[in-house]
């Protein structure tokens, strides 16, 4: 019989207005990878925060290595051999790689010395990175690294604690395909050392690639727990959402109208080179490319978030000057940004205020006042339309799940009545049920004549949802593919080489 390292029994956790966990049970075996699945708001992250002492449970029992333990804070969890890699990265950007890894536990020059032993820190970091096959300079500042490398540093930091249990919350959200495979090889090495991994993700293919067992939560309660070998994608989705999702990509043929926006010879110094394309009424234009290809930077330049050095933007036949988001909004454009935490939500504001923040002029009343009845009416309408799960419109948006935060941001731009919607990674980090809802909404908007630009790193999403796909590589548009010509091999060929593929 395989050794059980962790049991969580009848875990209950309540927040104002919602019971996040309602008697949840979870069992983890030594040296195994256990996937924790469920829709956004199902209770996955809350259960793990109970385990690491961020939000101790209201009731229930935690048994670690056969002994009942109380974990009141993260320091106790760390001392018990439990480490967590969080979905939302929070590194100290002005510090080096090694300073981030050993923050708060730096090696000192002596037992009583107040001085940090930087040589020992460097050597320890070098050895750790070499063991994990990570090609990073311990002395490099974190701010100079990509998000993917920051993610790898967090993984290295967790492993450096010599933890018996490592919790990974959406660890591949910012990683390339090669980096994901590298992570999986790291997980395999951890398993061989007897380390147990709790793996939280919304990416179905990863579960069947890396996990041994899976537990599914729904609405704060257990649904099922069994070996991954006994499940397939359809049964896993059904367990998560409580229903079958027959169409993940509900694309319907919409009439494609006249050209609504023309981008001509767009230039952003060092990032975007001579980019030209058209966007038509009722069209979903997918934008594909590898991480770092310049997709987001191109969209930011179009929306006025990034300074352009050349090029023209023509909307409805008229040349427009767009030097700021205000200019773009006045041209009836909306932009759902890639990083909802950093550039999307305002965490300390309510769901209601986050919804209306881009459209305050619509609610002005007698010059200095806002029409709160109209605000409440509109916000409630979009809450129902998008199935936003929140205790109330006055709840802080930071307390919502990632998928529900994303829906609030979609509502924000729908309220502006935008004709052109730029959606950068619209389904990143949200569950399969919420993805299907967002996909249905995108298709509905296109059928109503909206023009959609959808940037996505998920190939099935790009192929399943797009009328055309624009491929970007090293800041250049290398292909414009019709829906009938879409397949993963073709898109990847154009995404990995600019030679002989440049589109004028």
N, C-alpha and C positions, 0 to 999 in steps of 0.2 A: 504494500500500500504506500502510495506517495505521501511524503511528509507534508503536513499542513503548517505553513509558517504564520498565517494570519486568518483570524475569524472576526467578522463584524456581525453582531447579532442584534436584531430588533432596533436598528438605529433610527432615532427620531430627531428631526431638526426643524424648527418652526421659525419663520421670519414674519414680520408684521403683514398680516393679510394673506399669508400663504403657508401651507405645510409642505416644505420642500422635500422632506424624507418622512415616510410613514411606515416605520418598522422594516427597514431594509436589511437584508442578510447578504453577506459577501464572504466567500472563502477563497484564499489564495494558497497555491501549492509552491513549495520550494523549487526554484530553478525553472519556473514556468512563465509564459507570457499570457496574461489574462486580460482579454479585451473587455472594456466596460463601455457598453453601447446604449443609445437612447436618443430621442429627439432633444433639441435644445429645451432646457427647462425640466428635463426628466429627473434630474437630481445627481448626475454623474459627478460634476465638479464639486457640488456640495458634500457628497459622500467622501470625496478625497480630502476636502478641507476639514472635515471632521477627523479624518485619519492623521493629518499633519498638524492639527491643533489651531488652525486659523479660525474655524467655527466649531468648537467642541459640541458634541451632540447633547441634546436636552435629556435624552435617555438612551439606554442601550449599553452593550458590552463590547469592548475590544480586547481580543485575546491574541497576544503576540508571542510566538514560540512557546505556546502552552501556558503562558501566564497572563492573567488579567492586568491590563495597564490603563492608566489615565493619561491622556495627552492634552494638557491645557494650552500648549503653545508650540510653535515650530521648533524651538530649540530643544525641547524635550523629544519631539519626533526625530530630530536629527541625531540626538544622542542614543535613541533607540534603534537607529539604523534605517530610518525612513527618509528618503530624499524625493523631492518633487520638482519636475521641470514644467514651468507654467506656460500656458498658451500665449499670454501677453508678456512679452519680454520687457525687462526693466533693468538693463545694464547701466553701469556708471560709464557714460560715454567718454569722459575726459581721462579715464584711467586705462591702463594697459590690460592686455589679455590676462597676464598673470595676476595682476592686482584684483581683477574681477573674480577670478577663480578662487583666490585665497582670502577674499574680503572678510574681515572679522576674525580670521584665524591665521594671520600671517606668521611665518617662522621668525623668531626673534634671535638676536645674537647671543643671548644668554638667558637663563631663567629669570634674572632680575633686570635684564637690560630693557630699556624703553625703545631700543632701535631695531628696526626691521632688518632681517638678514636677506637682502635683495638677491645675493648670489644663490643662496639656498632656495629662495622662491623661484628664481629662474630655472635652476636645475630640476626642481620638483615639477615645474610646469612642462619643461622640455620632455622629461620622462613620461609624464602623463599623456601629452599630445602624441608622442611617438608610439605609446602603447595603443592609442586609439587611431593611429594612422592619420592624424590631422596635421596638415601642412600649414601651420600658423606660427608667426613670430611672437614669442611670449611678451616681448617689449612693445609690440604695436598697439597703438591706441584703438580702443573698440569702435570709436566713432568713424574710423577709416574703413571698417569692415562692412560687408553686405549683411542684410538681415539673416540670410542663411548661415553665414559664419557665426553671427551672434548666437543663433540657435545652437550651433555645434559647441560653442563655449559653455552655454548653459548645461548641455548634456555632459561635457567634460567635468564641469563643476559638481554636478550631482554624483558622478561616478567617483570623484576625488574623495567623497565622504566615506568611501568603502561601505556603502549602504547595502543592507540585505534586501531592501525593497526600493525600487526606483519607479516613481509614477511619472508617466509621460503624457501630458495633455496636449493633443494636437501637435506632435513633434515635427510633422512633415509639412505643415501649412506653408512654410516659406522655402522649402527645399526643392532643388532640381531633381530630376530622375536619378542621376548618378549619386547625388547626395543622399537620396532616400535609400538607395541600395547600400551605401556606406553605413548609414544608420542601422539598417537591418543586420549588417555584418557585425556591428558593435553589439547589437542586442543578442545575437547568437553567441558572442564571446562571453557576455554577461551570464547567459543561461548556463554555459559550460562551467562557470565559476560558482554556480549555485545561487546566483542572484535572481530574485523574482521581479518581474516587470508588470506593472498595471498600465495598460495601453488604451488611451482614450482617443478615438478618431471618428470622423464622419465618412472616411474613405473606405468603401466596402472592400475593394480589392486588397487593401493592406491587411485586413483582418484575416483573410484566407492565406496571406503570404507569411505572416509573422506570428499569429496567435495560436495558442494551444487550446484555450478555453474562452468562452464568452459569457458574460452576464448582461442581460438587457433590463434596463429600468424604463418605466413609463409612469409619468405623473407621480414620481416619488415612491414608487412601489416596485417590487420585483415582478418581472414577467417570466423570465426563464434563465437558467444557467446550465450550460452543457458543453461538451467538447466541440470545438469548431468543426471537426470532421463530421459531426452529425447534423450540420446545418448547411444550407446553400444561401445565395444572395436573396432569393425570393422569401424564404422562410425567415431570414434575419430582418428584412424590411418589414414584413408583416408583424413580427414580434415588436418591432420598434414603434410603428405608427398605428397598430391595431386594425390595419386594413391593407388590402393589396394595392400597390401602386402600379397600375397597368401601363401608364405612360409617364416615364420620367421626363421625356422631352416632347411635350404636347404641341409640336410645331404644326401649324395649319397654313395652308397656302393663302396668303393675303395679297390683294392687288398691290403691285408695286407701282407707285406713281412717278411724278416728275422729280427731277433733281431738286432737293431742298437745300443742301449745303455742299459747297465746293471748297476744298482745301488745295491751294496751289503753291508748290515750291516752298513748303514750310521748312524753316531752319531754326534750330536751337544749337548754339555753339557747343561742339563736342558731343552732342547727344542725338540730334535729329538732322538728317541730311536730305534736302530736296524731296520732301514728302508731298505727294499729290494724290487726292482721291475724291470721289463723289459719294454722297449719301442721299438716298431717295426716300420719298414719302412712303410709309408703310413697310420699310425695310429693316431687317435685323442684320447689321453688318458686324460679323465677328472679327475680332483682332487677336491673332495668334502669334506666338513667338516664345523663345526661351526667356527665363528670368534674366533681366539686365539688357534685353534687346532694345528697349526704348519705348515700349508700348504705353506705359503710364506717362512717361515724360511727354510723349506726343499729345496725349489727351489733355494733360495739364496745360500745355502751350495753347491748345485750341480754346480751352476754357478761361485763359487769362491768368492761370496760377503760376505760369513759368514764362519768363521773358523770351520773346522771339527776336531773332536777328534778321529775319526775312520771311517773305511769303504773304499770301493773301487768304482771307476767309470770306467767302461769298455766300450769303444766305438769302434765299428767295430772289436770286438775281441781283442783289445789291451787295457791294463790298462793305464789310463791317470792320470797325476798329474795336478789337477786343484785347484790352490791356489789363483787365481785372475781372474777377468773378461777377462783379456788379454789371459790367458791360455784357458779359455772357448771359446773365439772367435777363437783362433787358432785351436780349435777342431771343428770348424764350428757349434758353438752353438750361439743362440741369445736369449735375455731375455727382454720381454716387462714387465716392472715392474708395481706393483699394483698402486702406487701413481705417476701419470704422472707429477704432479707439483713438488714433492719433489725429485724424483729420475729418472724422465724421461726427460722432456724438459729442455733446457737451455733458460730461458725466454728472456734474453737480446740478443740472437742470432737470426738470420733470419731462415725462414722455410728451406732454402737451406742448411745452415750450420748445423741445427739440423738433417737434413736428412743424411748428409755425415759423421757426426762426428765419427761414429764407424768404418769408412771404408776409412780413409784418404790415406792409403798406395795404394789403388786402383787408386788414382788420382795423385800420385807423378809423376813429370815430371822434368827430368834433376836434380834429387836429392833434390834440395831446392825449387822447384816450383810445383804448382798444375795445372793440365790441366782443366782450367775453362770451356772450350767448352764441354768437356766430363761431367763435373759436371752438367752444365746446361741441357745437353741432358738427362742425367739419371734422374735428379730431375723432369724435365718436364714430362718424361715418367711415373714416379710413381705418379705424381700429377694427370695425366689423368687417369691412371689405377685405382687409389683409390678414384677418384672424390674428391680431396682435394680442398676445397673452400678457396682461398686466393687471395687477390688483386694482389700479385706477389710473386715470390720465395724469394724476398729480404725483404718481410714484416716480422716484428718481430713475432715470434711464439706466444708470450704472448697475441697478439691481436686477435688470432684465437679462435673460439669456442672450447669447450672441445672435441667434436667429431672429429673435424679437426686436433687438436693437436694429438689425438690418432692415426689418420691415418698417420701423419708424422712419428710417432714413429714406426709404422708397416713398413713403407717404409724404415726407417733406417736399420731395421734388415733384410729386404728382400734384400737390396743392398749388405749385407755381404755374400749373397748366403749361408745362414746357412742351414745345413741339419736337425738340431734339433732346434725347436723353443719352448721356454717356454713362454706362454702367461698368465700372472697373472691378472685376472679380466679384460679381453680385452675389455669388453663393459660397464664397470662401468661408470655411469655419462654421457652416450651418448644417443642420441635420437633413436627412434625406426627405423627410416630409415637408420641411420648410423649403427645400430646394424645388420640389415639385410645384409648390404654391408660387414661388417666385418665377419659375419657368412659365407657368400658366398666365401669370400676370404680364410678363414680357410679351408673350404672344398676343394677349388681349389688347395691349397698348398698340402693338403694331397693326392689328386689325382695325383699330380706330384711327389709323393714319399717322401715329407717332413714328418718328424716325429714331431708331435705336442703334447705338454703337455699344457692343458688348465685348469687353476685354476679358479673356479667361485663359487660365493655365490648364484647365481640364479639357483634354481633347474630346471626350464624348460630348461634353456640353457645347463646345464650339461646333462640332459636326452636327449635333442634333438640333441646334437652335438657329443656325445662321442661314440666311438667304445667299450671302456671299461671305467669303473669309479673306481678310487682308492679312498677309503674313509679314512680320517685321523681323529684321535681323540686323544687328549692329547699327541701329538707328535709321535703317533704310527699308522702304517697302519693297519686298522681293517678289511678291506675287499677289494677285487678286483672283481668287478662285470662285467659280460658280458652285452652287449647291450640288449639282449633279457630278461635279468633279472632286468632291471632298472625300478624302480618306487620310488616315493617320500618316501613312508613309509619305504621301505627297506633301502634306503640310510640314512634316519634320524635315524633308529634304530642303524646302525653301527656308525653313527656320534656322538651319545650321550652316548655310552657305550663301554669300551674296554674289559669288562669281556667276556671271552669265544669267542672273535672275532679276536684276534690277528693273523695277517697273517705273516707267516715266510718269 
